[in-house]
Amino acid sequence: MLATNFVTNLDEAFRRRLHYLVEFPLPDVSERETIWRRAITPDTPLVGEIDFAFLAERMRLSGAGIVNIVVRAALFAGGL
């Protein structure tokens, strides 16, 4: 298994040897908002309100990127 964000950097001879190529496009705005809402659950202690629509619109991220941000924020908030 090979995962890359730079498929254009792969040599054509190497790409011919791959049996399957699966593309995972970035989520659209509504999908990103859903991911933000699932990553920050209603029972998450917060200081204020979160504008999920703003985050989804302004930050063009993958689902993994969103989850990484939420986990790092939680670790930072916990003092780690």
HUPE-V553141 format. One record per residue. N is the residue number from 1. BURIAL is 1 if it has 24 or more other C-alpha atoms within 12 Angstrom, else 0. Layout:
# HUPE-V553141
((N & BURIAL) (N & BURIAL))
This chain:
# HUPE-V553141
((1 & 0) (2 & 0) (3 & 0) (4 & 0) (5 & 0) (6 & 0) (7 & 0) (8 & 0) (9 & 0) (10 & 0) (11 & 0) (12 & 0) (13 & 0) (14 & 0) (15 & 0) (16 & 0) (17 & 0) (18 & 0) (19 & 0) (20 & 0) (21 & 0) (22 & 0) (23 & 0) (24 & 0) (25 & 0) (26 & 0) (27 & 0) (28 & 0) (29 & 0) (30 & 0) (31 & 0) (32 & 1) (33 & 1) (34 & 0) (35 & 1) (36 & 1) (37 & 1) (38 & 0) (39 & 1) (40 & 1) (41 & 0) (42 & 0) (43 & 0) (44 & 0) (45 & 0) (46 & 0) (47 & 0) (48 & 0) (49 & 0) (50 & 0) (51 & 0) (52 & 1) (53 & 0) (54 & 0) (55 & 0) (56 & 1) (57 & 0) (58 & 0) (59 & 0) (60 & 0) (61 & 1) (62 & 1) (63 & 1) (64 & 0) (65 & 0) (66 & 1) (67 & 0) (68 & 0) (69 & 0) (70 & 0) (71 & 0) (72 & 0) (73 & 0) (74 & 0) (75 & 0) (76 & 0) (77 & 0) (78 & 0) (79 & 0) (80 & 0))
